[in-house]
Amino acid sequence: MSQGIDYTDRIPNNVDLTGDRRLQRALESWQPKFLTWWSEMGPTLATKDVYLRTAINVGRDGWAQFGHVKVDEYRWGIFLAEREGERHIAFGAHKGEPAWQQVPGEYRSELQRLIVIQGDTEPASVEQQRNLGATAPSLYDLRNLFQVNVEEGRHLWAMVYLLHAYFGRDGRDEAEALLRRNSGSVDSPRILGAFNEETPDWLSFFMFTYFTDRDGKYQLGTLKESAFDPLSRTCEFMLKEESHHMFVGTTGVDRVVERTAQLMVENNTDDAGPHGGIPLMVIQKYINFHYSVSLDLFGGETSTNVANYFTAGLKGRWSEERRKDDHVLTNDSTFVDTFTNGSIGEVEVPALIGLNQDLRREYIADCSTGVARWNRILEQAGLPQRLALPHPGFNRKVGAFANGHISPDGEVLSADEWEASHKSWLPTDVDKTHVRSLMQPVHEPGKIAAWLAPPRNGINGKPFDYEYVHLA
């Protein structure tokens, strides 16, 4: 297999699709259904073309080219990271054995389920973001939205390839179902709760790409460790693209905070709202909501399913091979959060069943780096206010804290106290209405909405005032 990708194929790929005519025909049959889904559930803003990045190889030395592309003609395809020598399983009961090139029968249903859940998140993101183009604050931001969208579409292709190639009729049926479920649908919603939430404004989009796509980074990171080599190599390539999505979120919130700080200083006020900005307290509420919803995506603090996935070699830990232990964990223990009789604490459990908490800790540490960035912006503006991540028990619907009422500071509250206070911690209808009122489109090159600062750099060396998008 070469690193290059042949765009002369009907389905661009680097998996020698033409060498398996049956698989090629199956995917070519699925392709029109994908395109129909894209036309019905994808971006609603009509464009002539967009300055997009397209993968041309999967190697370390550059893997993308830039150019104006018609969005509905983007060449979605199937790209796996290069196979380098004979890879061995790094953890679990099969540690040291050669990685699997085919699905072992005893793990078939579990692997299929993991791939379906990951696959379901990809089109969900596109559906959640489909209307944002109409209120884009600049052509730069509009371009970034479309880049995220087409790459989420390609990530769906990646999972569909695995389903078609390795799971027979069941896999083909699941690939069809990925297009039948829709974000927020009453009758057929997406599998994970966070992917049925609205993304109605650009502050939500930046928070989603910071917090929820960061969850995606960690989930892909655990699947990259998988003993099933095609899944591992697929996720390794997807992580390259996922990094851009998180960049959009990180720098997007940077720019919102920067503009809010400017308005606060210029007008000597703690409330940027009357001056056309997003109040710092509203930004904090959006952080609280998106962070807590994303924490739920990691599941409960303890899980026998995840323990079984690890032992079987299906799903590892973040940076598995850098860990300084035996990578089997049968004799190890860890501490996980508990909420018992109205008290927050920890309990020691076998390390294997505490793997969700292990991954969540990695995520929390990563999320804190963004908050530190945003607080530096406030500090440099000479402002005393600071943003913060809420307590991990705040606003949780999954896991140990699901039945608790925890304040952002970690205080245990009664139901009445929660009811009296939660509107000061989570976005209210008034907050959302104000944010949406600012979402006036700015589609002129070099212009930007007044509620966020311009980016420090353009795309691929281009200036901010470059015409990244040609509207229809």
Buried (B, 14 or more C-beta within 10 A) or exposed (E): EEBEBBEEBEBBBBBEBEEBEEBBEBBEEBBEBBBEBBEEBBBEBEBEBBBBBBBBBBEEEEBBEBEBBEBEEBBBBBBBBBBEEEBEBBBBEBBEEEBBEEBBEEBBEBBBBBBBBBBBBBBBBBBBBBBBBEBBBBBBBBBBBBBBBBBBBBBBBBBBBBBBBBBEEEBBEBBEBBBEBBBEEEEEBBBBEBBBBEBBBBBBBBBBBBBBBBBBBBBBBBBBBBBBBBBBBBBBBBBBBBEBBBBBBBBBBBBBBBBBBBBBEEEEBEBBBEBEBBBBBBBBBBBBBBBBBBBBBBBBBBBEBBBBBBBBBBBBBBEBEEBEEEBBBEEEEBBBBBBEEEEBEEBEBBBBBBBBBBBBBBBBEBBEEBBEBBBEBBEEBEBEBEBBBBBBBBBBEBBBBEEBBBBBEEBBBEEEEBEEBBEEBBBBEEBBEBBBEBBEBBBEBBEBBBBBBBBEEBBEEBEBBBBBBEBE
